[in-house]
Amino acid sequence: MQALNMRALKLAVIVMGVLIIAGTVTLAVLVVEHLAGYAGAPPLSVQLDEPPATRIAASASTGEQLTLLLQGGGPDRVVVIDLRSGRVRDRVALGR
């Protein structure tokens, strides 16, 4: 009876060890794939065509778009940029 328990314990330890190794390898592969996706992305260059006194007061990114709050050079405004194409998607002037 005790030999059967030891055999079952050895089997359980081996199975759990294999699962730990498989999980670690899977996690490492997913991290490398995720990082490789960002490494190949070209740098983004956007021309906003704003007046000379304009400054970026705040920014926020959702992954697919970048939203900028611009101040100076006229009324405050919000500009939304599509990060995939690098083009200005929307412009909203804020009243005072």
N, C-alpha and C positions, 0 to 999 in steps of 0.2 A: 504494500500500500504506500509506503514511504517512497519507494523507488518511482512509483507512478506520479506522485506529487512532485518529485524532483524533476522528472521528465517534463511534466506540464509547466513547471516554473521555468525551466530552461527554454522551452518553446516560446513561452510568453515573453521572456527577455529578448530572445532573438527577433521575434516579430516586432516588438516595440522599438528595438534598435534600428531595424530596417525602416520602420515608419519615420523615426526621427531623422535618419540620414536622407530619406526621400523628401521629407518636408523641407529640410535645410537646403538641399540642392534646388528644389523647386523655387523656394524663396530667393535664392541667389540668382537664378536665371531670370526671374521676373524683375528683380531690381536692376540687373544689367540691361535688360530689354527696355525698361522704363528710362533709364539714364541715356541709353543710346539714342532714343527718340529725340531728346533735347540736344544732344551733341551735334546732330546732323542739321539742325535748323539754322538757316542763314540769318545773319543779323538783320534786324528790321530798321528801315530808314523811311521816315514819313515827313513830308513837307506840309506844314499846317497853313502857310500863307496868312499869318496873323500880323497885326500892326507891331511896330518895333518895341513898344513899351509893354508888350504882353509877357506875362509870367505864368508858369504852371503853379497854381495854388494847392492843388490836391490831385491825386490819381488813384484809380482802383482798377484791378484787373480781374476778369472772370475766367481767364483761360483762353477764350476765343475773342475777347474784345478788351480794349483798354479805354477807360473813361477818364477824361481830363477836365478839371475845373480851371478855366483860364480867366485871369484878372488883368486889368490894365489895358490901355489901348482901345477903350470903348466899354460898353456894358459887359458885365461878367457873363461868361458863356460856358457851356458844357460841350465838349467834342468827344464823340465816340468813334474809336478807330478799330477796324477789323484787323486782328493780328495775323490772320492767314494771308490776306491780300496786301496789307499795309495801307489800305485806303480809308479815308474818312467816311464813316457810315452815316453819322448824323451830326448836326450842329444845332444847339438850342441856346438862344439868347435869353438871359435872365433879366427881368425888369427890376428896377430899384424901387 
